[in-house]
Amino acid sequence: MTPHPFTITEDTTLEEIVTSMETNGVKRLPVMRGDKLVGIVSRANLLQAVASLAREIPDPTADDDHIRRRVIDVLEKNDWCPMGLGVVVRDGIVHLSGVITEERSRQAAIVGAENVTGVKKVHDHLCWVEPMSGMYLESPEDVAMAKAG
C-alpha cells in the first residue's frame, strides 16, 4: 500500500476527481471524512457516472420529424408492415395508421415503433381487413375511444 495516498473528500467534484486521477496516475482514490475512510472511487465509478449523465442529455435527433422517419424506416423493411402506413408524431407520441391483414402485424408494428429512440407512447389506429371477405375492424384503441366519447 502507498504510505501517503492521494485522497478526496465526499464533496469533491467529478471534475476534480478526474483531474486528480490523471495528474497522479492513479486508478482509485480513497474517499475520506476527516481521518476516516468512507469509500473508494474507481475509474469504473467514473464511467458509470458519465454514462448516467449521458442518459440525461436529450437526443438532438429525437424531434418529431426524426422520430417519424426512424419509425417508418423500421416498419417498412418488414413484410408485415401495414399497407398504406401512416405515421404521425407529436411530442414523441406516435400515431400509427394503415391496413393490416393479420392481428400479429398490429403487435409487431406497435413494438417496432416503441423501440425507436425518442418514442414516448404509441397509439394504434391500424385497421384490420380480412382479405377474403373484405370485412374490416377498427383498432381496439379506436373502438374504446369511440365508446368513451
C-alpha positions as CSV (number, residue, x, y, z in Angstrom):
1,M,0.0,0.0,0.0
2,T,1.0,3.6,-0.6
3,P,2.1,5.2,2.7
4,H,0.6,8.6,1.8
5,P,-2.1,8.0,-0.8
6,F,-3.8,10.8,-2.7
7,T,-7.3,11.1,-1.3
8,I,-10.5,13.0,-1.9
9,T,-13.5,14.1,0.3
10,E,-17.2,13.3,-0.1
11,D,-17.8,16.7,-1.7
12,T,-15.0,16.5,-4.3
13,T,-16.5,17.3,-7.7
14,L,-16.4,14.9,-10.6
15,E,-14.0,17.2,-12.5
16,E,-11.6,17.3,-9.5
17,I,-11.7,13.5,-9.2
18,V,-10.8,13.0,-12.9
19,T,-8.0,15.7,-12.7
20,S,-6.6,14.1,-9.6
21,M,-6.6,10.6,-11.1
22,E,-4.9,11.9,-14.3
23,T,-2.4,14.1,-12.6
24,N,-1.3,11.5,-10.1
25,G,-1.6,8.5,-12.4
26,V,-3.9,6.5,-10.1
27,K,-6.9,4.3,-10.8
28,R,-8.6,4.6,-7.4
29,L,-8.9,7.3,-4.8
30,P,-9.8,6.8,-1.2
31,V,-12.7,9.0,0.0
32,M,-12.2,10.5,3.4
33,R,-14.4,12.1,6.0
34,G,-11.9,13.7,8.3
35,D,-9.5,11.0,9.3
36,K,-11.9,8.2,8.5
37,L,-12.0,6.2,5.2
38,V,-15.6,6.1,3.9
39,G,-15.2,4.7,0.4
40,I,-13.1,4.4,-2.7
41,V,-13.8,5.9,-6.1
42,S,-12.5,3.9,-9.1
43,R,-12.4,4.6,-12.8
44,A,-15.3,2.2,-13.2
45,N,-17.3,4.5,-10.9
46,L,-16.4,7.5,-13.1
47,L,-17.6,5.6,-16.2
48,Q,-20.9,4.8,-14.5
49,A,-21.3,8.5,-13.6
50,V,-20.5,9.7,-17.1
51,A,-22.9,7.1,-18.6
52,S,-25.6,8.3,-16.2
53,L,-25.1,11.9,-17.2
54,A,-25.2,10.9,-20.9
55,R,-28.6,9.3,-20.5
56,E,-29.9,12.6,-19.1
57,I,-28.9,14.6,-22.2
58,P,-31.7,14.7,-24.7
59,D,-31.1,13.1,-28.1
60,P,-30.7,16.0,-30.6
61,T,-32.3,13.9,-33.3
62,A,-35.3,13.0,-31.1
63,D,-37.5,15.7,-32.6
64,D,-40.8,14.6,-34.1
65,D,-39.6,14.6,-37.7
66,H,-36.6,12.4,-36.9
67,I,-38.7,10.0,-34.9
68,R,-41.3,9.7,-37.7
69,R,-38.6,8.9,-40.2
70,R,-37.0,6.3,-38.0
71,V,-40.4,4.6,-37.2
72,I,-41.1,4.5,-41.0
73,D,-37.7,3.1,-41.7
74,V,-38.0,0.4,-39.0
75,L,-41.5,-0.7,-40.1
76,E,-41.2,-0.5,-43.9
77,K,-38.3,-3.1,-44.0
78,N,-40.6,-5.8,-42.8
79,D,-43.1,-7.9,-44.8
80,W,-45.7,-7.4,-42.0
81,C,-45.6,-3.6,-42.4
82,P,-49.1,-2.1,-42.6
83,M,-50.3,-1.3,-46.1
84,G,-50.7,2.5,-46.6
85,L,-48.6,3.1,-43.5
86,G,-49.3,6.4,-41.9
87,V,-47.1,7.8,-39.1
88,V,-47.8,11.0,-37.2
89,V,-45.6,12.1,-34.3
90,R,-46.4,14.9,-31.9
91,D,-44.2,15.5,-28.9
92,G,-42.7,12.0,-29.2
93,I,-46.2,10.3,-29.2
94,V,-46.6,8.2,-32.3
95,H,-49.9,7.5,-34.1
96,L,-49.8,4.5,-36.5
97,S,-52.4,4.1,-39.2
98,G,-52.8,1.8,-42.2
99,V,-54.2,-1.6,-43.0
100,I,-53.2,-5.0,-41.6
101,T,-54.4,-8.4,-42.7
102,E,-53.1,-10.3,-39.6
103,E,-53.5,-9.4,-36.0
104,R,-49.9,-10.3,-35.2
105,S,-48.9,-7.5,-37.6
106,R,-50.5,-5.0,-35.2
107,Q,-48.4,-6.0,-32.3
108,A,-45.3,-6.2,-34.4
109,A,-45.8,-2.6,-35.7
110,I,-46.5,-1.3,-32.2
111,V,-43.4,-2.9,-30.7
112,G,-41.3,-1.8,-33.6
113,A,-42.4,1.8,-33.1
114,E,-42.0,1.6,-29.3
115,N,-38.4,0.6,-29.7
116,V,-37.4,3.7,-31.7
117,T,-35.4,6.2,-29.7
118,G,-37.4,9.2,-28.6
119,V,-40.8,7.4,-28.8
120,K,-42.8,8.1,-25.6
121,K,-46.0,6.3,-26.5
122,V,-47.6,4.6,-29.5
123,H,-51.3,4.9,-30.4
124,D,-52.8,2.2,-32.6
125,H,-55.1,3.3,-35.4
126,L,-54.4,0.3,-37.6
127,C,-57.4,-1.2,-39.4
128,W,-57.6,-5.0,-39.8
129,V,-59.1,-6.2,-43.1
130,E,-60.0,-9.8,-43.7
131,P,-58.6,-10.5,-47.2
132,M,-61.2,-12.9,-48.4
133,S,-64.4,-11.2,-47.3
134,G,-63.2,-7.6,-47.1
135,M,-64.6,-7.3,-43.6
136,Y,-62.8,-4.8,-41.5
137,L,-62.3,-3.9,-37.9
138,E,-61.0,-0.7,-36.4
139,S,-58.2,-0.8,-33.9
140,P,-59.2,-1.8,-30.3
141,E,-57.9,1.6,-29.2
142,D,-60.1,3.5,-31.6
143,V,-63.2,1.3,-30.7
144,A,-62.5,2.1,-27.0
145,M,-62.2,5.8,-27.7
146,A,-65.4,5.8,-29.6
147,K,-67.3,4.1,-26.8
148,A,-65.7,6.5,-24.2
149,G,-66.5,9.6,-26.3
